[in-house]
Amino acid sequence: MLKKTLTALALSSALLAGQAMAADYVIDKQGQHAFVNFKISHLGYSWLWGTFKDFDGTFSFDAAQPEASKVSVTLKTASLDSNHAERDKHLRSEDFLNVAKHPTATFESTSVKSTGEGTADITGNLTLNGVTKPVVIAAKFIGEGDDPWGGYRAGFEGSTTLKLKDFDIKMDLGPASQTVDLIISVEGVRQ
């Protein structure tokens, strides 16, 4: 009986040792090393750029096994800033993000698929304006390593394009402005 127990423990240890363990990170928004930006065409003539200034998030990552990674982000929609107070007021209204009724947007990953050296598609559920839809973020690993303060960091960038109507945004800005691009850059501190 003892021999069977020791064999089972040895086998379990060997299996666990062979599994890569993803490290957990907190997105470093305090140090201003994380951004959720957006751009949308203005009449097809130029780009309107903006950002969300208040969000929190975590991710887990192991370079040896990127498919085991996970991402979770919560964003305060009222933190939208397009560098124009009146426009921001309109973008926060019922015509667009309806921040009074939907003060947060969330993203929870459901899978990560490696697409090449240092790149992956992160599929997950985005809840925006009270609507939840699956989206795919094309992500790129930027780098990882020790920081000057005794911590360890990892950084990524990603992008996705959203159809406004998919998220019940009814305001029609014309044919050139039916989609918005999200551009994300995050640096996480390992916990």
C-alpha positions as CSV (number, residue, x, y, z in Angstrom):
1,M,0.0,0.0,0.0
2,L,2.8,2.4,0.9
3,K,4.6,1.6,-2.4
4,K,1.4,2.4,-4.4
5,T,1.0,5.7,-2.5
6,L,4.6,6.8,-3.1
7,T,4.3,5.9,-6.7
8,A,1.2,7.9,-7.1
9,L,2.8,10.9,-5.3
10,A,5.9,10.7,-7.5
11,L,3.7,10.5,-10.7
12,S,1.6,13.5,-9.6
13,S,4.8,15.5,-8.8
14,A,6.2,14.6,-12.2
15,L,3.1,15.6,-14.0
16,L,2.8,18.9,-12.1
17,A,6.5,19.7,-12.7
18,G,5.9,19.2,-16.4
19,Q,3.1,21.7,-16.5
20,A,3.9,25.4,-17.1
21,M,2.4,27.6,-14.5
22,A,1.2,31.0,-15.7
23,A,2.3,34.0,-13.6
24,D,-0.4,36.5,-12.4
25,Y,0.0,40.2,-13.2
26,V,-1.9,43.4,-12.3
27,I,-2.1,46.0,-15.0
28,D,0.1,49.0,-14.1
29,K,-2.4,51.9,-14.6
30,Q,-1.0,53.8,-11.5
31,G,2.4,54.2,-13.2
32,Q,0.6,55.2,-16.4
33,H,2.0,52.2,-18.3
34,A,-1.3,51.1,-19.6
35,F,-3.7,52.6,-22.2
36,V,-7.1,51.8,-23.7
37,N,-7.3,54.1,-26.7
38,F,-9.8,54.3,-29.6
39,K,-10.1,55.9,-33.0
40,I,-13.0,56.4,-35.3
41,S,-13.3,58.0,-38.7
42,H,-14.6,61.5,-38.7
43,L,-16.7,61.7,-41.9
44,G,-14.0,59.7,-43.7
45,Y,-11.7,62.7,-43.7
46,S,-9.7,62.3,-40.5
47,W,-9.5,60.3,-37.3
48,L,-11.0,61.2,-34.0
49,W,-8.8,59.7,-31.2
50,G,-9.7,59.2,-27.6
51,T,-8.8,57.3,-24.5
52,F,-10.3,55.8,-21.3
53,K,-8.5,57.0,-18.3
54,D,-9.9,54.7,-15.6
55,F,-9.6,51.0,-15.8
56,D,-8.3,48.0,-13.9
57,G,-7.2,44.6,-15.0
58,T,-5.3,41.5,-14.5
59,F,-3.7,38.9,-16.7
60,S,-1.9,35.6,-16.4
61,F,0.9,34.7,-18.8
62,D,3.5,32.1,-19.4
63,A,5.7,32.5,-22.5
64,A,6.2,28.7,-22.7
65,Q,2.4,28.1,-22.8
66,P,0.6,31.2,-24.0
67,E,-2.7,29.3,-24.5
68,A,-3.0,29.1,-20.7
69,S,-3.1,32.9,-20.5
70,K,-6.1,34.8,-19.2
71,V,-7.2,38.5,-19.3
72,S,-9.8,40.4,-17.3
73,V,-10.4,44.1,-17.6
74,T,-13.0,46.5,-16.1
75,L,-13.2,50.0,-17.6
76,K,-15.1,53.0,-16.3
77,T,-17.0,54.4,-19.4
78,A,-17.3,57.9,-17.9
79,S,-13.5,58.2,-18.0
80,L,-13.7,58.6,-21.8
81,D,-11.6,61.6,-23.0
82,S,-11.4,62.8,-26.6
83,N,-9.8,66.1,-25.7
84,H,-13.1,68.1,-26.2
85,A,-15.5,68.5,-23.3
86,E,-18.7,69.0,-25.3
87,R,-18.0,66.0,-27.5
88,D,-17.1,63.9,-24.5
89,K,-20.5,64.8,-22.9
90,H,-22.2,63.6,-26.1
91,L,-20.2,60.4,-26.3
92,R,-21.1,59.6,-22.7
93,S,-24.8,60.2,-23.4
94,E,-27.6,57.8,-24.4
95,D,-26.6,58.3,-28.1
96,F,-23.3,56.4,-27.5
97,L,-22.1,54.8,-24.3
98,N,-25.0,55.7,-22.0
99,V,-22.6,55.9,-19.0
100,A,-25.4,56.7,-16.5
101,K,-27.0,53.4,-17.2
102,H,-23.8,51.4,-18.0
103,P,-20.9,52.8,-16.0
104,T,-18.6,50.0,-16.7
105,A,-17.4,47.9,-19.7
106,T,-15.7,44.6,-19.1
107,F,-13.6,42.1,-21.1
108,E,-13.1,38.5,-19.9
109,S,-11.0,36.2,-22.1
110,T,-12.3,32.8,-23.0
111,S,-9.3,31.5,-25.0
112,V,-5.9,32.4,-26.3
113,K,-4.5,31.0,-29.5
114,S,-0.9,31.5,-30.5
115,T,-0.7,32.9,-34.1
116,G,3.1,33.1,-34.4
117,E,6.2,34.2,-32.6
118,G,5.1,36.5,-29.9
119,T,1.6,37.0,-31.3
120,A,-1.8,35.6,-30.3
121,D,-5.5,36.0,-30.8
122,I,-7.3,36.6,-27.4
123,T,-10.9,35.7,-27.7
124,G,-13.3,36.9,-25.0
125,N,-16.6,38.5,-24.1
126,L,-16.8,42.2,-24.2
127,T,-19.7,43.9,-22.4
128,L,-20.2,47.4,-23.6
129,N,-23.4,49.6,-23.3
130,G,-25.2,46.7,-21.7
131,V,-24.5,44.3,-24.6
132,T,-22.1,41.3,-24.4
133,K,-20.5,40.0,-27.6
134,P,-17.5,37.9,-28.4
135,V,-14.5,39.8,-29.8
136,V,-11.0,38.8,-30.8
137,I,-8.0,41.0,-29.8
138,A,-4.9,40.6,-32.0
139,A,-2.2,40.7,-29.3
140,K,1.6,41.1,-29.5
141,F,4.1,40.3,-26.7
142,I,6.4,43.3,-26.2
143,G,8.7,42.0,-23.5
144,E,9.2,40.9,-19.9
145,G,11.8,41.2,-17.2
146,D,13.0,42.8,-14.0
147,D,12.2,46.4,-13.2
148,P,14.4,48.9,-11.3
149,W,12.1,48.6,-8.1
150,G,12.6,44.9,-7.5
151,G,9.5,43.8,-9.4
152,Y,9.0,41.8,-12.6
153,R,6.9,43.1,-15.6
154,A,5.4,41.9,-18.9
155,G,4.0,44.1,-21.6
156,F,1.6,43.6,-24.5
157,E,-0.2,45.6,-27.2
158,G,-3.4,44.6,-28.9
159,S,-6.1,45.8,-31.2
160,T,-9.6,45.0,-32.3
161,T,-12.4,46.6,-34.4
162,L,-15.9,46.9,-33.1
163,K,-19.1,47.6,-35.0
164,L,-21.0,50.3,-33.1
165,K,-24.4,48.7,-33.9
166,D,-23.3,45.4,-32.4
167,F,-23.2,47.2,-29.0
168,D,-26.5,48.9,-29.4
169,I,-25.0,52.3,-30.2
170,K,-27.7,53.8,-32.3
171,M,-26.2,57.1,-33.3
172,D,-25.4,56.9,-37.0
173,L,-22.3,59.0,-37.9
174,G,-22.4,58.0,-41.6
175,P,-20.9,55.2,-43.7
176,A,-17.3,55.9,-42.8
177,S,-17.9,55.8,-39.1
178,Q,-19.7,52.5,-38.5
179,T,-16.7,50.9,-36.7
180,V,-14.3,52.0,-33.9
181,D,-10.8,50.7,-33.5
182,L,-9.6,49.9,-29.9
183,I,-5.8,50.1,-29.4
184,I,-4.6,48.6,-26.1
185,S,-1.1,48.8,-24.5
186,V,-0.6,47.2,-21.1
187,E,2.3,46.6,-18.8
188,G,1.6,44.3,-15.9
189,V,3.4,43.9,-12.6
190,R,3.8,40.2,-11.5
191,Q,2.2,39.4,-8.2
